[in-house]
Amino acid sequence: MLLAIEQGNTNTLFACHDGKEWIAQWRAATESTRTADEYAVWLHQLLSMAGLKLDGFSACIVSSVVPQSIFNLRNLARRYLKVEPLIVGENAELGIPVRIDKPSEAGADRLVNAVGAFAAYGGPLIVIDSGTATTFDVIGSDGGFEGGVIAPGINLSMEALHQAAAKLPRVAIKKPLKVVGTDTVGAMQSGVFWGYIALIEGLISRIKAERGEPLKVVATGGVASLFDGATRSIDHFDPDLTIRGLLEIWRRNTGA
């Protein structure tokens, strides 16, 4: 059984694959100081609730955008799973070319998404990942990572608006029924939600114009579902894109 760990700046996903399908997934808040022992206690409890055990894993793959956490995640795999983990960006071969000026600067999550998206949808395409940041990445016809765009995430923008303006409250993000708000909360929700729809549609249009070729558009990430049905610019919403990419990378490295 494979344990796939996908760590973003906000949340960390632990997913179990039994060789045929994903059988369990859990999320924890990302804390860079959390030790391997703390991860093990938390994971042990959740595995027990699902009828699984720590010693039931035969492999582990890790993707993290928090470098200071990798040491503890590696120790989790070595000490409690008794396996040597594959680490994206260290000892895992992606199997795709990375065509940017400084390949080492590409985030592990963006590269994993590229692998997962190309495996599922082919190329060329644009992958939108809505998390702490909102990224737009271009994947070539051969699966190569061509670069992209990084913008602040929708939650980050909403929080910044609240913190910078004394009279603006902290509000939940939701799709407003109309664009023009008639109260402060409605106006803020409209500005952030429809503002991000405009950002998505505008950047997709500009990327397609710059590339001069048809591009499929795939959206993933924690808040991508908010945009489902709100724009025709996105062809597919795929919440499991990243862990699918991790599974594909693990298979490419192990031949499983």
ZITAQUI-V418222 format. One record per residue. N is the residue number from 1. RES is the residue in three letters. BURIAL is b if it has 16 or more other C-alpha atoms within 10 Angstrom, else e. Layout:
BEGIN
<<N/RES/BURIAL> <N/RES/BURIAL>>
END
This chain:
BEGIN
<<1/MET/b> <2/LEU/b> <3/LEU/b> <4/ALA/b> <5/ILE/b> <6/GLU/b> <7/GLN/b> <8/GLY/b> <9/ASN/e> <10/THR/e> <11/ASN/b> <12/THR/b> <13/LEU/b> <14/PHE/b> <15/ALA/b> <16/CYS/b> <17/HIS/b> <18/ASP/e> <19/GLY/e> <20/LYS/e> <21/GLU/e> <22/TRP/b> <23/ILE/e> <24/ALA/e> <25/GLN/e> <26/TRP/e> <27/ARG/e> <28/ALA/e> <29/ALA/e> <30/THR/b> <31/GLU/e> <32/SER/e> <33/THR/e> <34/ARG/e> <35/THR/e> <36/ALA/b> <37/ASP/e> <38/GLU/e> <39/TYR/b> <40/ALA/b> <41/VAL/e> <42/TRP/e> <43/LEU/b> <44/HIS/b> <45/GLN/e> <46/LEU/b> <47/LEU/b> <48/SER/e> <49/MET/e> <50/ALA/e> <51/GLY/e> <52/LEU/e> <53/LYS/e> <54/LEU/b> <55/ASP/e> <56/GLY/e> <57/PHE/b> <58/SER/b> <59/ALA/b> <60/CYS/b> <61/ILE/b> <62/VAL/b> <63/SER/b> <64/SER/b> <65/VAL/b> <66/VAL/b> <67/PRO/e> <68/GLN/e> <69/SER/b> <70/ILE/b> <71/PHE/e> <72/ASN/b> <73/LEU/b> <74/ARG/b> <75/ASN/b> <76/LEU/b> <77/ALA/b> <78/ARG/e> <79/ARG/e> <80/TYR/b> <81/LEU/b> <82/LYS/b> <83/VAL/b> <84/GLU/b> <85/PRO/b> <86/LEU/b> <87/ILE/b> <88/VAL/b> <89/GLY/b> <90/GLU/e> <91/ASN/e> <92/ALA/b> <93/GLU/e> <94/LEU/b> <95/GLY/e> <96/ILE/b> <97/PRO/e> <98/VAL/b> <99/ARG/e> <100/ILE/e> <101/ASP/e> <102/LYS/e> <103/PRO/e> <104/SER/e> <105/GLU/e> <106/ALA/b> <107/GLY/e> <108/ALA/b> <109/ASP/b> <110/ARG/b> <111/LEU/b> <112/VAL/b> <113/ASN/b> <114/ALA/b> <115/VAL/b> <116/GLY/b> <117/ALA/b> <118/PHE/b> <119/ALA/e> <120/ALA/e> <121/TYR/e> <122/GLY/b> <123/GLY/b> <124/PRO/b> <125/LEU/b> <126/ILE/b> <127/VAL/b> <128/ILE/b> <129/ASP/b> <130/SER/b> <131/GLY/b> <132/THR/b> <133/ALA/b> <134/THR/b> <135/THR/b> <136/PHE/b> <137/ASP/b> <138/VAL/b> <139/ILE/b> <140/GLY/b> <141/SER/e> <142/ASP/e> <143/GLY/b> <144/GLY/b> <145/PHE/b> <146/GLU/b> <147/GLY/b> <148/GLY/b> <149/VAL/e> <150/ILE/e> <151/ALA/e> <152/PRO/e> <153/GLY/b> <154/ILE/b> <155/ASN/b> <156/LEU/e> <157/SER/b> <158/MET/b> <159/GLU/e> <160/ALA/e> <161/LEU/b> <162/HIS/b> <163/GLN/e> <164/ALA/e> <165/ALA/e> <166/ALA/e> <167/LYS/e> <168/LEU/e> <169/PRO/e> <170/ARG/e> <171/VAL/e> <172/ALA/e> <173/ILE/b> <174/LYS/e> <175/LYS/b> <176/PRO/b> <177/LEU/e> <178/LYS/e> <179/VAL/e> <180/VAL/e> <181/GLY/e> <182/THR/e> <183/ASP/e> <184/THR/e> <185/VAL/b> <186/GLY/b> <187/ALA/b> <188/MET/b> <189/GLN/b> <190/SER/b> <191/GLY/b> <192/VAL/b> <193/PHE/b> <194/TRP/b> <195/GLY/e> <196/TYR/b> <197/ILE/b> <198/ALA/e> <199/LEU/e> <200/ILE/b> <201/GLU/e> <202/GLY/e> <203/LEU/e> <204/ILE/b> <205/SER/e> <206/ARG/e> <207/ILE/b> <208/LYS/b> <209/ALA/e> <210/GLU/e> <211/ARG/e> <212/GLY/e> <213/GLU/e> <214/PRO/e> <215/LEU/b> <216/LYS/b> <217/VAL/b> <218/VAL/b> <219/ALA/b> <220/THR/b> <221/GLY/b> <222/GLY/e> <223/VAL/b> <224/ALA/b> <225/SER/e> <226/LEU/e> <227/PHE/b> <228/ASP/e> <229/GLY/e> <230/ALA/e> <231/THR/e> <232/ARG/e> <233/SER/b> <234/ILE/b> <235/ASP/e> <236/HIS/e> <237/PHE/b> <238/ASP/b> <239/PRO/b> <240/ASP/e> <241/LEU/b> <242/THR/b> <243/ILE/b> <244/ARG/b> <245/GLY/b> <246/LEU/b> <247/LEU/b> <248/GLU/b> <249/ILE/b> <250/TRP/b> <251/ARG/e> <252/ARG/e> <253/ASN/e> <254/THR/e> <255/GLY/e> <256/ALA/e>>
END
